[in-house]
Amino acid sequence: MDTPKKTITGLISAWLVHLLTASGAIFGVLALQAIAQQQFKAALGWMMITAAIDAVDGALARWRHVKCFIPHFDGALLDNMVDYFNYVLVPAFFLLNASIVPDPWRLILSSIMILSSAYQFCRDDAKTADHTFTGFPSYWNVVLFYVFLLECPPWLTITVLLVCAVGVFVRIRYLYPSRTPFLRPLNLILGLVWAGLVITAWLYYPERHRFLLLLSFFYLIYYCVISLWLTLRKQTALGDAS
């Protein structure tokens, strides 16, 4: 790939991409404020905005060649810092304050989320060379979105959160929706459909939202099936190589 010509426009656009990534933390703080005020629907809205920023900033960074224009600035580190805040700490605070599980499970589960994700974020194979995630990729915001809007019983919420925490340590290769080469166009299209369903469900909440959320499970099932396929395919390839 040719090195882009360094221009002031390119430099400004590179910094704007980093600013976009960093702005995710601001929306995360707005989510914390909404949680503290017991405005949980608003908090989920801010959390969706942080996820939307995370979904596009990487592609924008590669498009604008930010590493070429600002080689001394570690955009990947910035992204990880913001992601840990928005995908782990904000959902943990949500769980502590929303009445979706009884005490003392709120603190226990929040602590488990924080500690397991600390491990996941620090492992050197968290993102593989062929663009998959190793272990459950700390989608705690998505998990809490579903258990809150579906008003799941506490036992089910506790079970789901514990299974996800254990999943951090299981070497399953999870789909990286925007980057995994396998069926990438389909992954992106289905991901957009899923996003449309969950946003609409959030807008309708607390009425007429359940059907849309249940309909959106098609993508969660697809995501899990593709992730298992990627895992089995890799294991088969390693077995053949040995």
CYANA upper distance limits for C-alpha pairs under 8 A (distance plus 0.5 A):
  3 THR  CA     68 CYS  CA      7.94
  4 PRO  CA     65 HIS  CA      7.95
  4 PRO  CA     68 CYS  CA      8.07
  6 LYS  CA     10 GLY  CA      6.90
  6 LYS  CA     11 LEU  CA      7.69
  6 LYS  CA     69 PHE  CA      7.07
  7 THR  CA     11 LEU  CA      6.75
  8 ILE  CA     12 ILE  CA      6.63
  9 THR  CA     13 SER  CA      6.63
 10 GLY  CA     14 ALA  CA      6.61
 10 GLY  CA     64 ARG  CA      7.51
 10 GLY  CA     69 PHE  CA      7.51
 11 LEU  CA     15 TRP  CA      6.88
 11 LEU  CA     66 VAL  CA      8.26
 11 LEU  CA     69 PHE  CA      6.07
 11 LEU  CA     70 ILE  CA      7.81
 12 ILE  CA     16 LEU  CA      6.67
 13 SER  CA     17 VAL  CA      6.82
 13 SER  CA     64 ARG  CA      7.39
 14 ALA  CA     18 HIS  CA      7.10
 14 ALA  CA     61 ALA  CA      7.54
 14 ALA  CA     64 ARG  CA      6.57
 14 ALA  CA     65 HIS  CA      7.65
 14 ALA  CA     66 VAL  CA      5.22
 14 ALA  CA     69 PHE  CA      7.17
 14 ALA  CA     70 ILE  CA      7.75
 15 TRP  CA     19 LEU  CA      6.59
 15 TRP  CA     66 VAL  CA      8.08
 15 TRP  CA     70 ILE  CA      8.40
 16 LEU  CA     20 LEU  CA      6.61
 17 VAL  CA     21 THR  CA      6.91
 17 VAL  CA     57 ASP  CA      7.05
 17 VAL  CA     60 LEU  CA      7.15
 17 VAL  CA     61 ALA  CA      6.63
 17 VAL  CA     66 VAL  CA      8.26
 18 HIS  CA     22 ALA  CA      6.71
 18 HIS  CA     61 ALA  CA      8.36
 18 HIS  CA     75 GLY  CA      7.15
 19 LEU  CA     23 SER  CA      6.48
 20 LEU  CA     24 GLY  CA      7.36
 20 LEU  CA     53 ILE  CA      7.68
 20 LEU  CA     57 ASP  CA      7.44
 21 THR  CA     25 ALA  CA      8.45
 21 THR  CA     53 ILE  CA      7.28
 21 THR  CA     54 ASP  CA      7.49
 21 THR  CA     57 ASP  CA      6.61
 21 THR  CA     78 LEU  CA      7.95
 21 THR  CA     79 ASP  CA      6.88
 21 THR  CA     82 VAL  CA      7.97
 22 ALA  CA     26 ILE  CA      7.96
 22 ALA  CA     78 LEU  CA      7.58
 22 ALA  CA     79 ASP  CA      8.09
 22 ALA  CA     82 VAL  CA      7.22
 23 SER  CA     27 PHE  CA      7.16
 24 GLY  CA     28 GLY  CA      6.70
 24 GLY  CA     49 ILE  CA      8.24
 24 GLY  CA     50 THR  CA      5.50
 24 GLY  CA     53 ILE  CA      6.94
 24 GLY  CA     54 ASP  CA      8.05
 24 GLY  CA     82 VAL  CA      7.08
 24 GLY  CA     86 ASN  CA      8.14
 25 ALA  CA     29 VAL  CA      6.76
 25 ALA  CA     50 THR  CA      8.08
 25 ALA  CA     82 VAL  CA      6.13
 25 ALA  CA     85 PHE  CA      7.57
 25 ALA  CA     86 ASN  CA      7.34
 26 ILE  CA     30 LEU  CA      6.92
 27 PHE  CA     31 ALA  CA      6.76
 27 PHE  CA     46 TRP  CA      6.28
 27 PHE  CA     47 MET  CA      7.75
 27 PHE  CA     49 ILE  CA      7.61
 27 PHE  CA     50 THR  CA      6.71
 28 GLY  CA     32 LEU  CA      6.87
 28 GLY  CA     46 TRP  CA      7.19
 28 GLY  CA     47 MET  CA      6.96
 28 GLY  CA     50 THR  CA      7.14
 28 GLY  CA     85 PHE  CA      7.86
 28 GLY  CA     86 ASN  CA      6.14
 28 GLY  CA     90 VAL  CA      7.19
 29 VAL  CA     33 GLN  CA      6.73
 30 LEU  CA     34 ALA  CA      6.72
 30 LEU  CA     43 ALA  CA      7.88
 30 LEU  CA     46 TRP  CA      7.14
 31 ALA  CA     35 ILE  CA      6.66
 31 ALA  CA     42 ALA  CA      7.79
 31 ALA  CA     43 ALA  CA      4.85
 31 ALA  CA     44 LEU  CA      7.63
 31 ALA  CA     45 GLY  CA      8.35
 31 ALA  CA     46 TRP  CA      5.76
 31 ALA  CA     47 MET  CA      6.77
 31 ALA  CA     90 VAL  CA      7.72
 32 LEU  CA     36 ALA  CA      6.64
 32 LEU  CA     43 ALA  CA      7.53
 32 LEU  CA     90 VAL  CA      6.88
 32 LEU  CA     93 PHE  CA      7.81
 32 LEU  CA     94 PHE  CA      8.19
 33 GLN  CA     37 GLN  CA      6.83
 33 GLN  CA     43 ALA  CA      8.36
 34 ALA  CA     38 GLN  CA      6.74
 34 ALA  CA     39 GLN  CA      5.48
 34 ALA  CA     40 PHE  CA      6.99
 34 ALA  CA     42 ALA  CA      6.71
 34 ALA  CA     43 ALA  CA      5.60
 35 ILE  CA     39 GLN  CA      6.10
 35 ILE  CA     40 PHE  CA      6.11
 35 ILE  CA     43 ALA  CA      6.33
 35 ILE  CA     93 PHE  CA      8.15
 35 ILE  CA     94 PHE  CA      6.64
 35 ILE  CA     97 ASN  CA      7.46
 35 ILE  CA     98 ALA  CA      8.43
 36 ALA  CA     97 ASN  CA      7.96
 38 GLN  CA     97 ASN  CA      8.10
 38 GLN  CA     98 ALA  CA      8.10
 39 GLN  CA     43 ALA  CA      6.79
 40 PHE  CA     44 LEU  CA      6.72
 40 PHE  CA     94 PHE  CA      8.39
 40 PHE  CA     98 ALA  CA      7.99
 41 LYS  CA     45 GLY  CA      6.88
 41 LYS  CA    202 TRP  CA      8.06
 42 ALA  CA     46 TRP  CA      6.91
 43 ALA  CA     47 MET  CA      6.69
 44 LEU  CA     48 MET  CA      6.65
 44 LEU  CA    145 PHE  CA      7.30
 45 GLY  CA     49 ILE  CA      7.00
 45 GLY  CA    202 TRP  CA      8.29
 46 TRP  CA     50 THR  CA      6.97
 47 MET  CA     51 ALA  CA      6.85
 47 MET  CA     86 ASN  CA      7.71
 47 MET  CA    141 ASN  CA      7.54
 48 MET  CA     52 ALA  CA      6.67
 49 ILE  CA     53 ILE  CA      6.78
 50 THR  CA     54 ASP  CA      6.77
 50 THR  CA     86 ASN  CA      7.39
 51 ALA  CA     55 ALA  CA      6.62
 52 ALA  CA     56 VAL  CA      7.16
 53 ILE  CA     57 ASP  CA      6.43
 54 ASP  CA     58 GLY  CA      7.67
 54 ASP  CA     83 ASP  CA      8.18
 55 ALA  CA    178 SER  CA      7.85
 56 VAL  CA     60 LEU  CA      6.76
 57 ASP  CA     61 ALA  CA      6.53
 58 GLY  CA     62 ARG  CA      6.85
 59 ALA  CA     63 TRP  CA      6.60
 60 LEU  CA     64 ARG  CA      6.52
 61 ALA  CA     65 HIS  CA      6.41
 61 ALA  CA     66 VAL  CA      5.93
 61 ALA  CA     67 LYS  CA      8.45
 62 ARG  CA     66 VAL  CA      7.23
 65 HIS  CA     69 PHE  CA      7.17
 66 VAL  CA     70 ILE  CA      6.33
 66 VAL  CA     71 PRO  CA      8.14
 67 LYS  CA     71 PRO  CA      5.37
 67 LYS  CA     73 PHE  CA      8.16
 67 LYS  CA     75 GLY  CA      8.39
 74 ASP  CA     78 LEU  CA      7.04
 75 GLY  CA     79 ASP  CA      6.58
 76 ALA  CA     80 ASN  CA      6.71
 77 LEU  CA     81 MET  CA      6.69
 78 LEU  CA     82 VAL  CA      6.74
 79 ASP  CA     83 ASP  CA      6.44
 80 ASN  CA     84 TYR  CA      6.53
 80 ASN  CA    121 PHE  CA      7.98
 81 MET  CA     85 PHE  CA      6.87
 82 VAL  CA     86 ASN  CA      6.61
 83 ASP  CA     87 TYR  CA      5.98
 83 ASP  CA     88 VAL  CA      8.08
 84 TYR  CA     88 VAL  CA      5.75
 84 TYR  CA     89 LEU  CA      7.12
 84 TYR  CA    117 SER  CA      8.34
 84 TYR  CA    121 PHE  CA      8.06
 85 PHE  CA     89 LEU  CA      5.39
 85 PHE  CA     90 VAL  CA      6.66
 86 ASN  CA     90 VAL  CA      5.79
 86 ASN  CA     91 PRO  CA      7.73
 86 ASN  CA    141 ASN  CA      8.36
 87 TYR  CA     91 PRO  CA      6.89
 87 TYR  CA    138 SER  CA      6.83
 87 TYR  CA    139 TYR  CA      6.62
 87 TYR  CA    140 TRP  CA      6.34
 87 TYR  CA    141 ASN  CA      6.17
 88 VAL  CA     92 ALA  CA      6.51
 88 VAL  CA    113 MET  CA      7.28
 88 VAL  CA    114 ILE  CA      6.64
 88 VAL  CA    117 SER  CA      7.48
 88 VAL  CA    138 SER  CA      7.25
 88 VAL  CA    139 TYR  CA      8.42
 88 VAL  CA    140 TRP  CA      6.74
 88 VAL  CA    141 ASN  CA      7.98
 89 LEU  CA     93 PHE  CA      6.70
 89 LEU  CA    114 ILE  CA      7.26
 90 VAL  CA     94 PHE  CA      6.68
 90 VAL  CA    141 ASN  CA      8.47
 91 PRO  CA     95 LEU  CA      6.65
 91 PRO  CA    140 TRP  CA      6.59
 91 PRO  CA    141 ASN  CA      5.97
 91 PRO  CA    144 LEU  CA      7.53
 92 ALA  CA     96 LEU  CA      6.77
 92 ALA  CA    109 LEU  CA      8.49
 92 ALA  CA    110 SER  CA      5.25
 92 ALA  CA    111 SER  CA      8.18
 92 ALA  CA    113 MET  CA      7.33
 92 ALA  CA    114 ILE  CA      7.67
 93 PHE  CA     97 ASN  CA      6.88
 93 PHE  CA    110 SER  CA      7.88
 94 PHE  CA     98 ALA  CA      6.37
 95 LEU  CA     99 SER  CA      8.17
 95 LEU  CA    100 ILE  CA      7.73
 95 LEU  CA    101 VAL  CA      8.39
 95 LEU  CA    106 ARG  CA      6.57
 95 LEU  CA    110 SER  CA      7.09
 95 LEU  CA    144 LEU  CA      8.15
 96 LEU  CA    106 ARG  CA      5.55
 96 LEU  CA    107 LEU  CA      6.74
 96 LEU  CA    110 SER  CA      7.27
100 ILE  CA    147 VAL  CA      8.31
100 ILE  CA    148 PHE  CA      7.23
100 ILE  CA    151 GLU  CA      7.98
100 ILE  CA    152 CYS  CA      8.20
100 ILE  CA    153 PRO  CA      8.15
100 ILE  CA    154 PRO  CA      6.63
100 ILE  CA    157 THR  CA      8.06
101 VAL  CA    105 TRP  CA      6.76
101 VAL  CA    106 ARG  CA      6.64
101 VAL  CA    154 PRO  CA      5.38
101 VAL  CA    155 TRP  CA      8.38
101 VAL  CA    157 THR  CA      7.68
101 VAL  CA    158 ILE  CA      7.70
102 PRO  CA    106 ARG  CA      6.95
102 PRO  CA    154 PRO  CA      7.75
103 ASP  CA    107 LEU  CA      7.84
104 PRO  CA    108 ILE  CA      6.90
105 TRP  CA    109 LEU  CA      6.22
105 TRP  CA    158 ILE  CA      8.29
106 ARG  CA    110 SER  CA      6.53
107 LEU  CA    111 SER  CA      6.50
108 ILE  CA    112 ILE  CA      6.76
109 LEU  CA    113 MET  CA      6.60
109 LEU  CA    158 ILE  CA      8.11
109 LEU  CA    161 LEU  CA      7.77
109 LEU  CA    162 LEU  CA      8.09
110 SER  CA    114 ILE  CA      6.75
111 SER  CA    115 LEU  CA      6.61
112 ILE  CA    116 SER  CA      6.36
112 ILE  CA    165 ALA  CA      7.44
113 MET  CA    117 SER  CA      6.48
113 MET  CA    140 TRP  CA      8.33
113 MET  CA    161 LEU  CA      8.46
113 MET  CA    165 ALA  CA      6.88
114 ILE  CA    118 ALA  CA      6.59
115 LEU  CA    119 TYR  CA      7.08
116 SER  CA    120 GLN  CA      6.87
116 SER  CA    165 ALA  CA      6.57
116 SER  CA    168 VAL  CA      7.09
117 SER  CA    121 PHE  CA      6.44
117 SER  CA    138 SER  CA      6.57
117 SER  CA    165 ALA  CA      8.37
117 SER  CA    168 VAL  CA      7.73
118 ALA  CA    122 CYS  CA      6.80
119 TYR  CA    123 ARG  CA      6.75
120 GLN  CA    126 ALA  CA      6.87
120 GLN  CA    135 GLY  CA      7.76
120 GLN  CA    136 PHE  CA      8.45
120 GLN  CA    137 PRO  CA      7.76
120 GLN  CA    138 SER  CA      8.23
120 GLN  CA    168 VAL  CA      6.72
120 GLN  CA    169 PHE  CA      8.23
121 PHE  CA    126 ALA  CA      7.11
122 CYS  CA    126 ALA  CA      7.98
125 ASP  CA    133 PHE  CA      8.38
125 ASP  CA    134 THR  CA      6.96
126 ALA  CA    133 PHE  CA      5.97
126 ALA  CA    134 THR  CA      5.41
126 ALA  CA    135 GLY  CA      7.75
126 ALA  CA    137 PRO  CA      8.48
127 LYS  CA    131 HIS  CA      6.74
127 LYS  CA    132 THR  CA      6.24
127 LYS  CA    133 PHE  CA      5.25
127 LYS  CA    134 THR  CA      6.82
128 THR  CA    132 THR  CA      5.87
128 THR  CA    133 PHE  CA      6.79
128 THR  CA    134 THR  CA      7.62
130 ASP  CA    180 THR  CA      7.40
130 ASP  CA    181 PRO  CA      8.27
131 HIS  CA    175 LEU  CA      8.48
131 HIS  CA    176 TYR  CA      6.73
131 HIS  CA    179 ARG  CA      6.33
131 HIS  CA    180 THR  CA      5.48
131 HIS  CA    181 PRO  CA      8.04
132 THR  CA    173 ARG  CA      6.35
132 THR  CA    174 TYR  CA      6.06
132 THR  CA    175 LEU  CA      5.83
132 THR  CA    176 TYR  CA      5.50
132 THR  CA    179 ARG  CA      8.31
132 THR  CA    180 THR  CA      6.54
133 PHE  CA    137 PRO  CA      6.81
133 PHE  CA    173 ARG  CA      5.95
133 PHE  CA    174 TYR  CA      5.32
133 PHE  CA    175 LEU  CA      6.97
133 PHE  CA    176 TYR  CA      6.78
134 THR  CA    168 VAL  CA      8.31
134 THR  CA    170 VAL  CA      8.46
134 THR  CA    171 ARG  CA      6.25
134 THR  CA    172 ILE  CA      6.33
134 THR  CA    173 ARG  CA      5.31
134 THR  CA    174 TYR  CA      6.70
135 GLY  CA    167 GLY  CA      6.28
135 GLY  CA    168 VAL  CA      4.83
135 GLY  CA    169 PHE  CA      6.29
135 GLY  CA    170 VAL  CA      5.96
135 GLY  CA    171 ARG  CA      5.76
135 GLY  CA    172 ILE  CA      5.81
135 GLY  CA    173 ARG  CA      6.86
135 GLY  CA    174 TYR  CA      7.29
136 PHE  CA    164 CYS  CA      6.92
136 PHE  CA    165 ALA  CA      7.98
136 PHE  CA    167 GLY  CA      5.58
136 PHE  CA    168 VAL  CA      4.89
136 PHE  CA    169 PHE  CA      8.16
136 PHE  CA    170 VAL  CA      8.25
136 PHE  CA    172 ILE  CA      8.13
136 PHE  CA    174 TYR  CA      7.51
137 PRO  CA    168 VAL  CA      7.46
137 PRO  CA    174 TYR  CA      8.00
138 SER  CA    168 VAL  CA      8.13
139 TYR  CA    143 VAL  CA      6.98
140 TRP  CA    144 LEU  CA      6.59
141 ASN  CA    145 PHE  CA      6.53
142 VAL  CA    146 TYR  CA      6.96
143 VAL  CA    147 VAL  CA      6.85
143 VAL  CA    161 LEU  CA      8.20
144 LEU  CA    148 PHE  CA      6.27
145 PHE  CA    149 LEU  CA      6.62
146 TYR  CA    150 LEU  CA      6.23
146 TYR  CA    213 LEU  CA      8.08
147 VAL  CA    151 GLU  CA      6.19
147 VAL  CA    152 CYS  CA      5.63
147 VAL  CA    157 THR  CA      6.76
148 PHE  CA    152 CYS  CA      7.27
149 LEU  CA    202 TRP  CA      8.30
149 LEU  CA    205 TYR  CA      7.77
149 LEU  CA    206 PRO  CA      8.14
149 LEU  CA    210 ARG  CA      8.19
150 LEU  CA    210 ARG  CA      6.93
150 LEU  CA    213 LEU  CA      8.23
152 CYS  CA    156 LEU  CA      6.83
152 CYS  CA    157 THR  CA      6.71
153 PRO  CA    157 THR  CA      6.90
154 PRO  CA    158 ILE  CA      6.54
155 TRP  CA    159 THR  CA      6.64
156 LEU  CA    160 VAL  CA      6.60
157 THR  CA    161 LEU  CA      6.66
158 ILE  CA    162 LEU  CA      6.66
159 THR  CA    163 VAL  CA      6.61
160 VAL  CA    164 CYS  CA      6.70
161 LEU  CA    165 ALA  CA      6.68
162 LEU  CA    166 VAL  CA      6.72
163 VAL  CA    167 GLY  CA      6.56
164 CYS  CA    168 VAL  CA      7.15
165 ALA  CA    169 PHE  CA      8.21
166 VAL  CA    170 VAL  CA      7.37
167 GLY  CA    171 ARG  CA      8.47
167 GLY  CA    172 ILE  CA      8.41
172 ILE  CA    227 SER  CA      7.69
172 ILE  CA    228 LEU  CA      7.40
172 ILE  CA    231 THR  CA      6.19
173 ARG  CA    227 SER  CA      6.25
173 ARG  CA    228 LEU  CA      7.58
173 ARG  CA    230 LEU  CA      6.73
173 ARG  CA    231 THR  CA      5.56
174 TYR  CA    223 TYR  CA      8.42
174 TYR  CA    224 CYS  CA      8.11
174 TYR  CA    226 ILE  CA      8.40
174 TYR  CA    227 SER  CA      5.07
174 TYR  CA    228 LEU  CA      8.02
174 TYR  CA    230 LEU  CA      8.04
174 TYR  CA    231 THR  CA      8.29
175 LEU  CA    180 THR  CA      6.84
175 LEU  CA    223 TYR  CA      7.14
175 LEU  CA    226 ILE  CA      7.29
175 LEU  CA    227 SER  CA      5.71
175 LEU  CA    230 LEU  CA      8.24
176 TYR  CA    180 THR  CA      5.69
177 PRO  CA    184 ARG  CA      7.74
177 PRO  CA    187 ASN  CA      6.32
177 PRO  CA    188 LEU  CA      6.90
177 PRO  CA    191 GLY  CA      7.82
178 SER  CA    184 ARG  CA      7.66
178 SER  CA    187 ASN  CA      8.01
178 SER  CA    188 LEU  CA      6.89
179 ARG  CA    184 ARG  CA      7.54
180 THR  CA    184 ARG  CA      6.61
183 LEU  CA    187 ASN  CA      6.53
184 ARG  CA    188 LEU  CA      6.68
185 PRO  CA    189 ILE  CA      6.76
186 LEU  CA    190 LEU  CA      6.52
187 ASN  CA    191 GLY  CA      6.42
188 LEU  CA    192 LEU  CA      6.72
189 ILE  CA    193 VAL  CA      6.86
190 LEU  CA    194 TRP  CA      6.58
190 LEU  CA    219 TYR  CA      7.18
191 GLY  CA    195 ALA  CA      6.63
191 GLY  CA    219 TYR  CA      7.59
192 LEU  CA    196 GLY  CA      6.69
193 VAL  CA    197 LEU  CA      6.85
194 TRP  CA    198 VAL  CA      6.81
194 TRP  CA    216 SER  CA      6.08
194 TRP  CA    219 TYR  CA      6.71
195 ALA  CA    199 ILE  CA      6.54
196 GLY  CA    200 THR  CA      6.62
197 LEU  CA    201 ALA  CA      6.59
197 LEU  CA    212 LEU  CA      6.44
197 LEU  CA    213 LEU  CA      7.39
197 LEU  CA    215 LEU  CA      8.22
197 LEU  CA    216 SER  CA      6.52
198 VAL  CA    202 TRP  CA      6.56
198 VAL  CA    212 LEU  CA      7.50
198 VAL  CA    213 LEU  CA      6.63
198 VAL  CA    216 SER  CA      7.29
199 ILE  CA    203 LEU  CA      6.76
200 THR  CA    204 TYR  CA      6.79
200 THR  CA    209 HIS  CA      8.19
200 THR  CA    212 LEU  CA      8.04
201 ALA  CA    205 TYR  CA      6.62
201 ALA  CA    208 ARG  CA      8.09
201 ALA  CA    209 HIS  CA      4.96
201 ALA  CA    210 ARG  CA      7.65
201 ALA  CA    212 LEU  CA      6.11
201 ALA  CA    213 LEU  CA      6.64
202 TRP  CA    209 HIS  CA      7.40
203 LEU  CA    209 HIS  CA      8.49
204 TYR  CA    208 ARG  CA      6.46
204 TYR  CA    209 HIS  CA      5.83
205 TYR  CA    209 HIS  CA      5.84
208 ARG  CA    212 LEU  CA      8.40
209 HIS  CA    213 LEU  CA      6.87
210 ARG  CA    214 LEU  CA      6.66
211 PHE  CA    215 LEU  CA      6.53
212 LEU  CA    216 SER  CA      6.67
213 LEU  CA    217 PHE  CA      7.30
216 SER  CA    220 LEU  CA      7.77
217 PHE  CA    221 ILE  CA      6.65
218 PHE  CA    222 TYR  CA      6.66
219 TYR  CA    223 TYR  CA      6.39
220 LEU  CA    224 CYS  CA      6.75
221 ILE  CA    225 VAL  CA      6.65
222 TYR  CA    226 ILE  CA      6.59
223 TYR  CA    227 SER  CA      6.57
224 CYS  CA    228 LEU  CA      6.68
225 VAL  CA    229 TRP  CA      6.69
226 ILE  CA    230 LEU  CA      6.62
227 SER  CA    231 THR  CA      6.74
228 LEU  CA    232 LEU  CA      6.65
229 TRP  CA    233 ARG  CA      6.44
230 LEU  CA    234 LYS  CA      6.66
231 THR  CA    235 GLN  CA      6.77
232 LEU  CA    236 THR  CA      6.57
233 ARG  CA    237 ALA  CA      6.68
234 LYS  CA    238 LEU  CA      6.68
235 GLN  CA    239 GLY  CA      6.60
236 THR  CA    240 ASP  CA      6.68
237 ALA  CA    241 ALA  CA      6.66
238 LEU  CA    242 SER  CA      6.79
